[in-house]
Amino acid sequence: MKKRIFSGVQPSGNLHIGNYLGAIANWVKLQDEFESIFCVVDMHAITVPQDPETLRKKTIEIAKIYLAAGISAKGGSASGGDPTFPIIFIQSQVPEHTELMWILNTISKMSELEKMTQFKDKTQKGGSEGAAVGLFDYPVLMAADILLYGTEVVPVGEDQKQHVELARDLAKRFNQKFGETFIIPKAFIKEEGMRVMGLDNPEKKMSKSAESAYNRIELLDDEETIRRKIKKAVTDSGSEIVYSDDKPALKNLINIYAAFSNKSPKEIEKMYMGKGYGDFKAELAEVIIGFLTPFQEKYSALSDEEVLEILKDGAEKVRPIAKEKLDEVKTKVGFIV
């Protein structure tokens, strides 16, 4: 039997090439090797304020991006009642997530959640006193997301590894207290780990929440916007196209070029020997456009109605899996099911 994977993206902000290269492209490669469940994690999104109409729009947008990128969820159940994979669904349409979260909350420790790096980062400016409880507690919801489906492998970026470790700890703790119930999941982080840094700051990851739009190339940016952003991307001193840790801005741009051209950094160095940043940036923009144009065409061909049907079908497929596991958990803690 194939192992099962689970992963998801929040429907907030605008997804960029860093999200694609760091996560979604990896899911596309893994979807045939594993029983794949991909979620639009809208309940995670509301840990910070969201405009309701924008949230609905972004939820559909994320699902379209999954499909346009090559995740092959088509809708329709397999004969015999078994779900067909990959599955895409909306988190809030499967209430078992929050029910399991509450039970996991009762075995989670404040000290564990206080150590979470992302919570510290997000409350750095305003302090934790004014932060919503959901922002503090959402790693437990993420653990519920993972454990609910018998997930064995969780494809994540390095920044989410800590959350998968919490899911592992909670699974072990529950199993020790109530008997074998949860599979202990493992984080899957690509060894080559595509870590795309900000175009305006190569010391920090490209971010959909960065204040400046010049931090990132968004997946739905038009051609002229892409050319303008690449032209304005920061570079290092000197003019040689060299792949070196001493030139972090240029190294980041070469990594992006390599990812979208299937060329190695060394090949790119040779291509631009004797050329300057202007030539390199102009051609990098065209390489990115060459990838995003067919992607955007696939995205635009998807209707909202078609995508909502796939999402509804996905929720119907995962509900029996989720209910069976939740009923097992409830019975073990002493609830009447």
DRENLO-241011 format. One line per field, with one value per residue (C-alpha): x negated, y, z negated; residue number from 0. Coordinates in Angstrom, 3 decimals, m for minus. Each point is the difference from the previous one (the first is absolute). Example, Ala and Ser with C-alpha at 12.3 -4.5 7.8 and 13.67 -1.06 7.14 Angstrom:
c1 = m12.300 m1.370 .
c2 = m4.500 3.440 .
c3 = m7.800 0.660 .
i = 0 1 .
! end
This chain:
c1 = 0.000 m1.092 m0.861 2.205 m1.077 1.845 m0.879 1.704 m0.293 1.827 2.286 m1.552 m2.278 m1.168 m1.892 m3.411 m2.711 m1.550 3.243 0.036 m3.648 m0.109 3.275 2.471 m2.477 m1.074 3.627 0.462 m3.019 1.191 3.678 m0.430 m2.358 2.317 3.689 0.047 2.337 m0.404 2.010 0.821 m0.501 2.468 0.367 m3.707 0.429 2.400 m2.585 m0.646 2.808 1.438 2.631 2.736 0.571 m3.722 m0.412 2.665 m1.641 m3.483 1.214 1.108 m3.181 m2.251 1.916 m0.348 m3.746 m0.250 1.799 m1.834 m3.326 0.804 1.692 2.364 3.098 2.924 2.991 2.124 m0.342 m1.432 2.317 0.492 0.000 m3.773 m1.324 m2.171 m3.146 m1.249 2.698 0.388 2.430 0.702 m0.935 3.071 2.325 m1.233 0.925 m1.943 m3.142 1.124 1.519 m3.292 m1.850 1.979 m0.877 m3.677 0.108 0.592 m3.338 m1.970 m2.245 m0.221 m3.788 0.013 2.055 m2.012 m3.104 1.536 m2.222 2.791 2.088 m3.008 m0.649 3.614 0.253 m3.434 1.298 3.129 m0.872 1.942 2.430 2.208 m0.260 3.044 0.135 0.394 m3.378 m1.592 1.929 0.007 m2.890 2.435 2.494 m2.802 m0.713 3.687 m0.092 m2.875 1.042 3.637 m0.883 m2.581 m2.630 m3.413 m1.887 0.424 m1.746 m0.925 m2.610 m2.696 2.033 2.876 m2.130 0.572 3.769 m0.349 m2.147 2.878 2.398 m2.410 m0.239 3.781 0.544 m2.502 1.512 3.530 m1.107 m1.789 3.031 2.838 m1.589 m1.196 2.163 m2.107 m2.695 m3.129 m0.517 m3.337 m0.890 m1.156 m2.393 m1.740 m3.745 m0.635 2.689 0.858 m0.079 0.879 m1.055 1.525 m0.884 m0.416 m1.797 m1.983 m0.344 3.704 2.298 2.290 3.294 3.610 0.402 m3.022 0.990 m1.683 1.392 m3.585 m0.904 1.538 1.138 3.647 1.350 2.653 m2.255 0.182 m3.050 m0.827 0.277 m2.406 m2.527 0.273 m0.452 m3.012 m1.569 0.364 m1.256 m3.007 m3.408 m3.429 m3.057 m1.995 1.354 m1.020 2.702 m1.446 1.780 m1.459 1.044 m1.852 2.627 3.328 2.220 m1.515 m0.040 3.745 0.690 m2.132 1.907 3.276 m1.409 m1.215 3.349 2.010 m2.519 m1.149 m3.576 m2.587 m1.471 m3.374 1.578 1.556 m3.342 m1.534 2.903 m0.578 m3.796 m1.029 3.570 1.458 2.990 2.163 m0.161 0.410 3.052 1.712 m0.331 0.958 3.270 0.715 m0.751 2.528 2.567 m0.572 1.116 2.798 1.747 1.283 0.655 2.182 1.821 0.946 1.032 2.239 1.670 1.367 3.457 0.984 2.917 m2.262 m2.471 2.698 1.355 m3.460 m0.360 3.445 m0.774 m3.335 1.684 2.437 m2.928 m1.968 2.929 0.293 m3.764 0.147 3.148 m1.375 m3.170 1.866 2.494 m2.935 m1.533 3.308 0.583 m3.484 0.339 3.377 2.518 3.212 m0.067 .
c2 = 0.000 3.543 2.228 3.031 3.651 3.131 3.644 3.352 3.727 2.890 2.074 3.315 2.332 m0.767 m3.219 0.548 m1.995 m0.850 m1.743 m1.853 m1.113 m0.715 m1.910 m0.393 m1.233 m2.644 m1.113 m0.448 m2.337 m1.974 m0.392 m3.287 m1.519 0.613 0.118 3.787 2.319 3.730 2.521 3.700 0.800 2.848 m0.478 0.702 3.199 1.598 m0.080 3.539 2.336 m0.775 1.730 m2.671 0.657 0.001 m3.245 m1.708 1.270 m1.055 m3.471 m0.666 1.642 m2.372 m3.035 1.253 0.401 m3.599 m1.233 2.261 m1.100 m3.599 m1.591 m2.391 0.010 m0.286 m0.679 m3.132 m2.960 m3.386 m3.007 m1.952 3.134 0.300 3.521 0.720 2.052 2.735 1.802 3.762 1.433 2.981 m0.454 1.735 m2.377 m2.935 0.801 m2.990 2.170 2.308 m2.809 m1.866 3.238 0.492 m3.470 0.527 3.343 m1.912 m1.831 2.955 2.064 3.781 m0.252 m1.880 2.652 2.861 m1.419 0.206 2.208 1.174 1.262 1.915 1.463 1.068 1.683 1.602 3.510 0.172 m2.515 m3.125 1.752 1.258 m3.126 m2.195 m3.339 m1.673 1.356 m1.570 m3.261 m0.656 m2.516 m2.303 0.423 m0.855 m3.132 m0.935 0.585 m2.456 m2.682 m0.170 m1.741 m2.550 2.181 m1.618 2.681 3.781 1.932 3.342 2.712 0.270 2.712 m2.450 m2.867 1.147 m0.368 m3.538 m0.804 1.175 m2.288 m2.891 0.804 0.235 m3.256 m1.814 1.531 m0.991 m3.518 m0.442 1.196 m1.665 m2.760 m0.130 2.429 2.323 m0.670 1.989 2.295 1.034 3.322 m0.251 2.793 m0.146 m0.363 2.662 2.052 2.824 3.015 3.107 3.243 3.458 1.966 3.072 m1.778 m3.203 m0.531 m0.805 m2.462 1.243 0.689 0.564 2.201 2.240 3.666 0.649 m1.687 0.147 m2.730 m2.716 m1.174 m0.971 m2.956 2.213 2.985 1.179 0.117 3.673 m0.257 m2.948 1.887 3.071 m1.984 m1.923 3.210 1.546 m3.096 0.790 m1.258 m0.210 2.123 m0.749 m0.976 m3.647 m2.677 m2.276 m2.590 0.597 0.286 3.316 1.312 m1.013 2.175 m1.329 m3.562 0.276 1.245 m2.781 m2.562 1.317 m0.091 m3.576 m1.170 1.302 m0.897 m3.447 1.236 m0.256 3.125 m0.889 m0.132 3.405 1.418 m1.155 1.414 3.467 0.061 3.457 1.327 2.332 0.154 1.720 m2.899 m2.559 1.680 0.568 m3.655 m1.194 1.909 m1.744 m3.420 0.659 1.299 m3.114 m2.126 2.211 0.656 m3.584 m0.320 3.124 m1.240 m3.202 2.065 2.272 m2.980 m1.241 1.313 0.696 m2.433 m2.820 0.569 0.215 m3.341 m1.584 1.438 m1.224 m3.443 0.023 0.772 m2.866 m2.351 0.870 0.222 m3.806 m0.243 2.879 m1.254 m3.506 1.313 2.553 m2.622 m2.197 2.906 0.899 m3.581 m0.252 3.190 m1.167 1.878 m1.751 m0.289 .
c3 = 0.000 0.684 m2.937 m0.547 0.106 m1.127 0.539 0.510 0.623 m1.650 2.256 m0.980 1.919 3.533 0.682 1.567 1.734 m3.374 m1.045 3.301 m0.013 m3.728 m0.325 2.847 2.643 m2.488 m0.567 3.747 0.087 m3.049 0.912 1.891 m2.559 m2.980 m0.897 0.131 m1.894 0.583 m1.964 0.217 m3.684 m0.410 m3.759 m0.398 2.018 m2.516 m2.797 1.271 1.169 3.452 2.122 0.437 3.706 0.719 m1.944 2.137 3.191 m1.121 m0.988 3.583 1.331 m1.984 1.254 3.590 m0.523 m1.240 3.104 2.457 m1.469 0.869 m3.009 1.718 m2.222 2.421 m2.215 m0.038 m2.346 0.843 0.269 m3.194 m2.149 m0.299 0.546 3.003 m0.546 0.210 m1.977 m0.368 m2.557 m2.255 m3.649 m1.446 1.890 m2.124 m3.635 m1.334 0.201 m2.795 m2.070 m0.018 m0.682 m3.217 m1.241 0.892 m1.839 m3.222 0.328 1.404 m2.248 m0.105 m0.089 3.328 1.760 m1.516 1.723 3.480 2.153 2.305 m2.929 m1.292 3.464 0.555 m3.405 0.106 0.725 m2.154 m2.707 m0.907 m2.378 2.839 2.150 0.598 m1.805 3.408 1.129 m3.085 0.290 3.742 m0.122 m1.840 2.849 2.416 m2.038 0.242 3.786 0.304 m2.492 1.103 3.276 m1.086 1.651 0.175 1.923 m0.192 2.803 m1.558 0.131 m2.654 m1.774 m0.641 m1.320 m3.593 0.440 1.325 m3.042 m2.211 1.902 m0.602 m3.716 m0.398 1.891 m2.234 m3.153 0.969 0.941 m3.342 m1.940 1.934 2.097 3.616 1.955 2.144 2.576 m0.893 3.023 1.470 1.574 3.620 0.877 3.371 m0.463 2.601 m1.813 2.401 m2.297 1.999 m1.629 0.344 3.117 m2.203 m2.851 0.625 m3.755 m0.436 1.750 2.764 m1.777 1.041 m3.084 0.713 0.127 3.352 3.118 1.316 m2.491 2.187 3.422 m0.434 1.956 1.597 0.816 3.607 2.276 m0.449 m3.782 0.004 2.148 m2.233 m3.234 1.292 1.295 m3.474 m1.854 m2.181 1.130 m1.613 0.613 3.107 3.399 0.553 0.074 m2.680 m2.148 m3.439 m3.636 0.027 2.440 m1.646 2.213 3.220 m1.344 m0.645 3.533 1.495 m2.103 1.416 3.541 m0.551 m1.381 2.954 2.738 m1.200 0.275 m2.762 m1.641 1.573 3.465 m0.598 m1.109 3.311 2.025 m1.445 m0.079 1.165 m0.259 m2.610 m2.325 2.621 2.461 m2.756 m1.540 3.344 0.937 m3.515 0.346 3.310 m1.525 m2.776 2.500 2.110 m2.942 m1.336 3.325 0.548 m3.739 0.070 3.108 m1.855 m3.023 2.091 1.698 m3.348 m0.930 m3.604 0.344 1.211 m2.842 m2.679 1.224 m0.317 m3.512 m1.045 1.374 m1.842 m3.320 0.583 0.673 m3.147 m2.436 m0.460 m0.645 m2.475 m1.760 m0.465 m1.666 m2.122 m1.200 m1.032 m1.925 m1.679 m1.088 m1.500 m2.041 m1.342 2.145 1.000 3.802 .
i = 0 1 2 3 4 5 6 7 8 9 10 11 12 13 14 15 16 17 18 19 20 21 22 23 24 25 26 27 28 29 30 31 32 33 34 35 36 37 38 39 40 41 42 43 44 45 46 47 48 49 50 51 52 53 54 55 56 57 58 59 60 61 62 63 64 65 66 67 68 69 70 71 72 73 74 75 76 77 78 79 80 81 82 83 84 85 86 87 88 89 90 91 92 93 94 95 96 97 98 99 100 101 102 103 104 105 106 107 108 109 110 111 112 113 114 115 116 117 118 119 120 121 122 123 124 125 126 127 128 129 130 131 132 133 134 135 136 137 138 139 140 141 142 143 144 145 146 147 148 149 150 151 152 153 154 155 156 157 158 159 160 161 162 163 164 165 166 167 168 169 170 171 172 173 174 175 176 177 178 179 180 181 182 183 184 185 186 187 188 189 190 191 192 193 194 195 196 197 198 199 200 201 202 203 204 205 206 207 208 209 210 211 212 213 214 215 216 217 218 219 220 221 222 223 224 225 226 227 228 229 230 231 232 233 234 235 236 237 238 239 240 241 242 243 244 245 246 247 248 249 250 251 252 253 254 255 256 257 258 259 260 261 262 263 264 265 266 267 268 269 270 271 272 273 274 275 276 277 278 279 280 281 282 283 284 285 286 287 288 289 290 291 292 293 294 295 296 297 298 299 300 301 302 303 304 305 306 307 308 309 310 311 312 313 314 315 316 317 318 319 320 321 322 323 324 325 326 327 328 329 330 331 332 333 334 335 336 .
! end
